[in-house]
């Protein structure tokens, strides 16, 4: 007699480890792109304050009789704190969330800028513009862009990094012509009020629309798998310092920090701070010189987004070497191009230099991500600190050189030589397998 086998019972379905992500509607734009758009607009609004220092040197020199070196020192404090705050801000974003840190930073920027209206001594410029605005701007520096990109994107990271980096140049494009017009026709105070209002208006926009993590809205990062939101990281300051000591034991960190210091020296420290007064020394109107910097901003948007696209496809260290070499060549020619009016060779320089302005950021962030994994945003914060220290040194030395020699020529040539050194340093960075550093 044949025995019939019992019907097998179906095995119980495994319990998922956490709440499943909400399914994405077909054809619907991923929420990560909206977060990137909010970050883009935020950086544009905050970029207004970065457009102002180069326009203040001559007005403050004339009104208060402060030397250009003294004014340059206040700008250098701002730039240095901008960089030194960034790694701690990245750790604070892990502890308290992106939107809290960024919203508070915008309010500090707004308060520090408006306080300059009542200053009567140079130490107040250092306190208000150097310390307060420096701390606020550092808290939402490029580490903000790196954190947003790392959390919300797995695919297209290079492109998004380029777009968010270009936001700073877009802010310069939007605000620089307006601020230069205000400075020339109404004085520097209305320009300072405009910067303060821009930062103040953006703060609630950040608070209401920005989200800290894809899991907050039940989504996976763009191009990646769903993951639970990590618990808040305690000891933000300790973590920032620990990551620094761990990264400092590796060669790529020092090469990236060195190249990025030269990047800051040759952009924010030199051109953004001293191009307008240097052009004015040659008889060019302030509004015309500021307009040229705004055009730099136009082509920087194109160059940085293109750099992000290139970074997704080509070796990052080779891109860096090309960018620094081309920048150095362009700076060597600049002293011969300054004149009372805008002429075709100067326009060519502005376009060429603009395409390279911060094209270095996407490959630098990519190299940090390649070598330092989950700590890459904080490591990039420290690399950015070197960028701003380099900018601070040249902002100060540029003012001293102008006071001492009556010309900026020496600083242009020295900066071009430094860029050549940065190109060589970039090629020395070794490639690393996809595995990131662990403990």
C-alpha positions in Angstrom: 0.0 0.0 0.0 1.4 3.3 -1.0 1.9 5.9 1.7 0.9 9.4 0.8 3.4 12.0 2.0 1.9 14.7 4.2 1.5 18.2 2.6 4.5 20.3 3.6 3.7 23.4 5.6 5.0 26.7 4.2 7.9 28.1 6.1 7.2 31.4 8.0 8.4 34.5 6.2 11.4 36.1 7.7 10.9 39.2 9.8 12.4 42.3 8.2 15.0 44.0 10.3 13.2 47.4 10.2 10.5 49.3 8.4 10.6 48.8 4.7 11.1 51.8 2.5 8.2 53.4 0.8 8.1 52.2 -2.8 9.0 54.8 -5.4 6.3 55.7 -7.8 7.2 54.9 -11.4 8.7 58.0 -13.1 8.7 60.0 -9.9 11.7 62.2 -9.1 13.6 60.8 -6.1 13.4 62.9 -3.0 17.2 63.1 -2.9 17.1 65.6 -5.8 14.8 67.9 -3.9 17.2 67.8 -0.9 20.0 68.6 -3.2 18.0 71.5 -4.6 17.4 72.9 -1.1 21.1 72.6 -0.3 21.9 74.4 -3.6 19.6 77.3 -2.8 20.9 77.4 0.8 24.5 77.7 -0.4 23.5 80.4 -2.9 21.9 82.5 -0.2 24.9 82.0 2.2 27.4 82.8 -0.6 26.4 86.5 -0.5 28.7 87.1 2.4 31.6 85.5 0.5 31.2 88.1 -2.3 31.7 91.1 0.0 35.3 91.1 1.4 37.0 92.1 -1.8 34.6 95.0 -2.1 35.2 96.3 1.4 39.0 96.8 1.3 38.9 100.2 -0.4 35.8 101.7 1.4 37.0 100.6 4.8 40.5 101.9 4.0 39.1 105.3 3.0 36.5 105.7 5.9 38.5 104.4 8.8 42.1 104.8 7.5 42.8 101.2 8.3 45.7 99.7 6.3 45.0 97.0 3.7 47.0 94.6 5.8 44.7 95.2 8.8 41.6 94.7 6.7 43.3 91.7 5.1 43.9 90.2 8.6 40.2 90.4 9.4 39.5 88.6 6.1 42.2 86.0 6.9 40.6 85.3 10.3 37.3 84.8 8.6 38.8 82.4 6.0 40.8 80.4 8.6 37.8 79.9 10.9 35.7 79.0 7.9 38.1 76.1 7.3 38.9 75.1 10.9 35.2 75.0 11.9 34.3 72.7 9.0 35.4 69.3 10.4 33.7 70.0 13.7 30.5 71.1 11.8 30.5 67.8 9.9 30.7 65.9 13.2 28.0 68.2 14.7 25.8 67.3 11.7 26.2 63.6 12.6 25.2 64.5 16.2 22.4 67.1 15.8 21.4 66.8 12.2 22.1 68.8 9.1 19.2 71.3 9.3 19.8 72.4 12.9 23.5 73.1 12.3 23.0 74.9 9.0 20.0 77.0 10.2 21.9 78.1 13.3 25.0 78.9 11.2 22.9 81.1 8.9 21.6 83.1 11.9 25.2 83.6 13.2 26.3 84.9 9.8 23.3 87.3 9.7 24.1 88.6 13.2 27.8 89.0 12.6 27.3 90.8 9.4 24.7 93.3 10.7 26.9 94.0 13.7 29.6 95.5 11.5 27.3 98.5 10.9 28.2 99.9 14.3 31.9 99.1 14.4 34.4 102.0 15.1 37.7 100.1 15.6 39.5 97.5 13.6 39.3 94.8 16.3 35.5 94.9 15.9 35.9 94.1 12.2 38.0 91.1 13.2 35.4 90.0 15.8 32.3 90.5 13.8 33.4 89.7 10.3 36.4 87.5 11.1 35.2 85.5 14.1 31.4 85.4 13.9 30.9 85.2 10.2 33.9 82.9 9.9 32.4 80.5 12.5 29.0 80.6 10.8 30.3 80.1 7.3 32.5 77.3 8.4 29.6 75.5 9.9 27.9 75.2 6.5 31.0 75.0 4.3 31.7 72.4 1.7 31.5 69.8 4.4 27.7 70.5 4.2 27.8 69.6 0.5 29.8 66.5 1.2 27.5 65.3 4.0 24.4 65.8 1.9 25.9 63.9 -1.0 27.2 61.0 1.2 23.8 60.6 2.9 21.4 61.0 0.0 23.3 59.7 -3.0 25.0 56.5 -3.9 25.0 57.0 -7.6 25.8 60.4 -9.3 27.9 61.5 -6.3 30.5 63.3 -8.4 27.8 65.2 -10.4 25.9 66.2 -7.3 29.1 67.4 -5.6 29.9 69.5 -8.6 26.4 71.0 -8.6 26.5 71.9 -4.9 30.0 73.3 -5.2 28.9 75.4 -8.1 26.2 76.9 -5.9 28.8 79.1 -4.2 29.8 80.5 -7.5 26.1 81.0 -8.4 25.6 83.0 -5.2 28.6 85.1 -6.2 27.0 85.6 -9.6 23.7 86.7 -8.1 25.0 89.0 -5.4 28.4 90.4 -6.6 27.1 92.9 -9.2 24.4 94.1 -6.8 26.8 94.5 -3.9 29.4 96.3 -6.0 26.6 98.7 -7.2 25.5 99.3 -3.6 29.1 99.9 -2.4 29.8 102.4 -5.2 26.5 104.3 -5.0 25.4 104.0 -1.4 28.4 102.9 0.6 29.4 99.6 2.2 26.7 99.5 4.9 23.7 98.8 2.6 25.8 96.0 1.1 26.4 94.5 4.6 22.6 94.8 5.3 21.9 92.9 2.1 24.2 90.1 3.1 22.7 89.9 6.5 19.2 89.7 5.1 20.1 87.0 2.6 21.4 84.7 5.3 18.5 85.4 7.6 15.9 84.7 4.9 17.4 81.4 4.0 17.4 80.0 7.6 13.7 79.2 7.9 13.8 77.8 4.4 16.4 75.3 5.6 14.5 74.4 8.8 11.2 73.7 7.0 12.4 71.9 3.8 15.8 70.1 4.5 15.8 66.6 5.8 18.8 64.9 7.6 18.6 61.4 6.2 16.7 59.3 3.6 15.3 57.1 6.3 13.5 60.2 7.8 11.1 59.9 4.8 11.3 56.1 4.4 13.5 56.1 1.4 16.8 54.6 0.2 19.6 56.9 -1.0 19.4 57.6 -4.7 21.0 54.6 -6.5 21.5 52.7 -3.2 19.8 50.3 -0.8 17.6 51.3 2.1 19.4 51.6 5.5 18.2 52.7 8.9 19.2 56.1 10.1 22.2 55.7 12.4 21.9 56.8 16.0 23.2 60.3 16.7 27.0 60.3 17.1 28.1 61.4 20.5 31.2 63.3 21.2 31.3 65.3 18.0 34.5 67.3 18.8 36.3 64.1 20.0 35.3 62.3 16.8 36.5 65.1 14.6 39.9 65.1 16.4 40.1 61.3 16.4 39.4 61.2 12.6 42.1 63.8 12.1 44.7 61.8 14.0 43.8 58.6 12.1 43.9 60.3 8.7 47.1 62.2 9.6 48.9 58.8 9.7 48.3 58.4 6.0 50.2 60.0 3.1 47.1 60.9 0.9 45.8 63.1 3.7 48.8 65.4 3.6 48.9 65.5 -0.1 45.2 66.4 -0.3 45.6 69.0 2.4 48.7 70.5 0.7 47.1 70.7 -2.7 43.8 72.1 -1.3 45.8 74.7 0.7 47.2 75.9 -2.6 43.7 75.8 -4.1 42.5 78.2 -1.3 45.5 80.5 -1.7 45.0 80.9 -5.4 41.2 81.4 -5.3 39.5 82.7 -2.1 42.7 84.2 -0.6 44.0 85.9 -3.8 41.5 86.4 -6.6 38.3 86.7 -4.5 39.9 89.0 -2.0 42.3 91.1 -4.0 41.3 91.0 -7.7 38.9 94.0 -7.4 41.4 96.3 -5.6 44.2 95.1 -7.9 42.1 95.9 -11.0 41.2 99.3 -9.4 44.9 100.0 -9.0 45.2 99.8 -12.8 42.3 102.3 -13.3 39.5 99.8 -13.8 36.2 100.9 -12.1 35.1 98.8 -9.1 31.8 97.8 -10.8 33.6 96.6 -13.9 36.1 94.5 -11.8 33.2 93.1 -9.8 31.4 92.2 -13.0 34.4 90.2 -14.2 34.3 88.2 -10.9 30.7 87.6 -11.5 31.5 86.2 -14.9 34.1 84.0 -13.2 31.1 82.7 -11.2 29.2 81.9 -14.5 31.9 79.8 -15.9 32.7 78.3 -12.5 29.2 76.8 -12.5 29.9 75.2 -15.9 33.4 74.0 -14.9 32.5 72.6 -11.6 29.5 70.6 -12.8 31.6 69.3 -15.7 34.3 68.4 -13.2 31.8 66.4 -11.2 30.8 64.6 -14.4 34.5 63.9 -15.2 35.1 62.7 -11.6 32.4 59.9 -12.1 34.4 58.7 -15.2 38.1 59.6 -14.9 40.9 59.2 -12.3 40.5 61.9 -9.8 44.2 62.6 -9.1 44.9 63.1 -12.8 42.1 65.6 -13.0 43.5 67.5 -10.1 46.9 67.7 -11.7 45.5 69.1 -14.9 43.3 71.6 -13.0 46.2 73.0 -10.9 48.6 73.2 -13.9 46.1 75.2 -16.0 45.3 77.5 -13.1 49.0 78.2 -12.4 49.6 79.1 -16.1 46.6 81.5 -16.1 47.8 83.3 -12.9 51.2 83.9 -14.4 49.7 85.9 -17.3 47.3 88.0 -15.1 49.6 90.9 -14.2 50.1 91.6 -17.9 46.4 91.7 -18.5 45.2 94.2 -15.9 44.3 97.5 -17.5 41.9 100.5 -17.1 39.3 98.8 -19.4 38.1 95.3 -20.2 39.8 93.9 -23.3 39.6 90.5 -25.1 42.7 88.9 -23.4 41.2 89.7 -20.0 37.9 88.2 -21.0 39.7 85.1 -22.1 41.5 84.9 -18.7 38.2 85.3 -16.9 36.6 82.5 -18.9 39.6 80.2 -18.6 40.1 80.8 -14.9 36.4 80.6 -14.2 36.2 77.1 -15.6 38.9 76.1 -13.1 37.8 78.1 -10.1 36.7 75.2 -7.8 36.7 72.4 -10.3 39.2 70.8 -7.8 36.4 70.1 -5.3 34.7 67.0 -6.8 37.9 65.0 -7.4 39.2 66.0 -3.9 36.0 64.8 -2.2 36.1 61.6 -4.4 39.7 60.9 -3.2 38.6 61.5 0.4 35.8 59.1 -0.1 38.1 56.5 -1.7 40.6 56.6 1.1 38.5 57.3 4.2 35.1 55.8 3.6 32.5 56.7 6.2 34.8 59.3 7.8 35.3 61.0 4.4 33.0 64.0 5.2 35.0 64.8 8.4 38.3 64.2 6.6 37.3 66.5 3.9 36.4 69.0 6.6 40.0 69.0 7.7 41.3 69.1 4.1 39.0 72.1 3.7 40.5 73.6 6.8 43.9 73.6 5.0 42.2 75.2 2.0 41.0 78.1 4.1 44.3 78.4 6.0 46.0 78.8 2.7 43.4 81.4 1.7 43.9 83.2 5.0 47.6 83.4 4.6 47.5 84.8 1.1 44.6 87.2 2.0 46.8 88.7 4.7 50.1 88.6 2.8 48.4 90.0 -0.3 47.4 93.1 1.6 50.9 93.4 3.1 52.5 93.1 -0.3 50.3 95.8 -1.7 51.2 98.1 1.2 54.9 97.4 0.9 55.4 97.3 -2.9 52.4 99.2 -4.2 51.5 96.3 -6.5 50.1 92.7 -6.3 52.4 91.4 -9.1 54.6 89.4 -6.8 51.7 87.6 -5.3 50.2 86.6 -8.7 53.5 85.1 -9.8 54.1 83.3 -6.4 50.6 81.8 -6.6 51.1 80.5 -10.1 54.3 78.7 -9.0 52.4 77.2 -6.0 49.8 75.8 -8.4 52.6 74.1 -10.4 53.7 72.5 -7.1 50.1 71.4 -6.4 49.9 69.6 -9.8 53.0 67.6 -9.0 51.6 66.7 -5.5 48.3 65.5 -7.0 50.2 63.0 -9.2 52.0 61.5 -6.2 48.7 60.5 -4.5 48.5 56.7 -4.8 45.3 54.9 -5.9 43.6 52.8 -3.3 41.2 49.8 -3.7 37.5 50.5 -3.1 37.8 49.3 0.6 37.9 52.3 2.9 40.0 52.8 6.0 38.6 51.0 9.0 39.6 51.5 12.6 
